[in-house]
Amino acid sequence: PPGPWSLPIVGNLLQLGEYPHLSFIQMRKKYGDVSLLKLGMVPVVVVNGLEMAKQVLLRDEESFAGRPKMHTFSFFADEKRLTFSVEYGESWKLHKKIASKALRSFSKSEAKLLEEHVCAEASALVKRFLELSSAKGAFEPTSITTCIVANVVCALCFGKRYEYNDEEFLISMLRINTDFLKATSIINPADFMPWFRYLPIPIVKAAQGFYEVLNNFIAQRVEEHYTTYDKNHLRDITDALISLRNDKRLGGKAPVLSNDKIITTVNDIFGAGSFNMLFWIFLYLVKNPDIQTKIQEEIEDEKIGLRSPRFDDRKDLHYTEAFISEVLRHTSFIPLTIPYRATKETFLSGYLIPKDTCIFVNMYQVNHDETLWENADLFRPERFLNENGELNKGLIEKVLVFGMGIRKCLGEDVAWNEIFIILTNILQQLRLQKCLEDQLDLTPKYGLSMKPKPYQIQVALRT
Ligand code: HEM
């Protein structure tokens, strides 16, 4: 594929700027949907455009389903991992199926487990927001939100929640979150220039720090489960995985799930389940008070009244669903999919892509493509509603934030349900306001998962 000229050794690394996904949009204007960069010594194919993204992610599901060997992921990327595993094949496919089954059995609405935990966390968050507000006036909502989201995924994985004054938990969660963001905060030069790995600089070391803290946290809890496991009473995802391991012949032919694989699977679900989306939700709410009012009116019109909102209410709260879709689209806070690797020699848009080539898919571009979205840079939840105020599901499906195909996110339903319950609980009881002096900048801090710049909010109890 065509692409810009590159320098020796560093390739195009210096041309990526602070926001590589935006630089890729500029490149697309010149070179089209498929272009070639050199990051250090490594050739990388960059893919823009919904149709081309589908070609990569959906065509035969296998040609591009590998992950490249990268320094950032090397700490998490042994053959036992789901998300970052370099190897792709039958064993990986079975692993994903098992993880999906374990997650589904505890998150589907009939199981009620996720719903109960999310509702409990949402109430705790309302209470904590009020406490912080009366103690400090204005406060930054991100630390407490990190703990709320971590608590939901803890409950799913280990059947246990933590108090917000549990220092060990709080420190572990914040450290994991900060180190992960630091590790993935730019395109890491150590991924593309091997000698960089030996330099004692934070970006190179952060991934390791993140991995060690997360792994210790998870391994300890999985070990506890081995001793208290009861096959007649499965409490959570870890128990479900132990049970699947004990089923020696899964589907008649599958290999046994090893102890290590149980830890790494929980690790994958736990890591991915600790997402940042709520930081953005609160920011957009304080920035758009009129939108906040519309969601509050919808909660009242749909007669939820003072009862706790449930997953099932999603089908009736169209404007609220449109708002969440628009935050996902507008922020595209995970701008690129996790990098892919060609598992075999393949043609893409007429270009030969050799086996093992690394591929970046620019989801941000798809979500800001003017041919798909009118005034793409405007934040406008109404774009997802028809004239009767009903959701345009076809358009929602065009928002590309969870990936597509065989590597698609496992937690899409969990994430949607969790965001919906927390958002509606908060707005049912509280009014969120910005601090007068706060400019509320929507420019993100770049990363695999982008975070807003620090901001403060104030809350008032609704009467
Ligand atoms: C708004 C929240 C979330 C977003 C935007 C999101 C998005 C993504 C994206 C873009 C990927 C990579 C897809 C690719 O490589 O093409 C991914 C992978 C994954 N996500 Fe999520 N995710 C979210 C929440 C969650 C939650 C709550 C869980 C679990 C409870 C989860 C579990 C996973 C797993 C296990 C993978 C790895 C899939 C694989 O490599 O096959 N995610 N997610």
Residues whose N, C-alpha, C, O or C-beta is under 5 A from the ligand:
A	BS01	HEM	L82 T83 D268 I269 A272 G273 F275 M277 I334 T337 I338 V401 F402 G403 M404 I406 R407 K408 C409 L410 G411 V414 A415
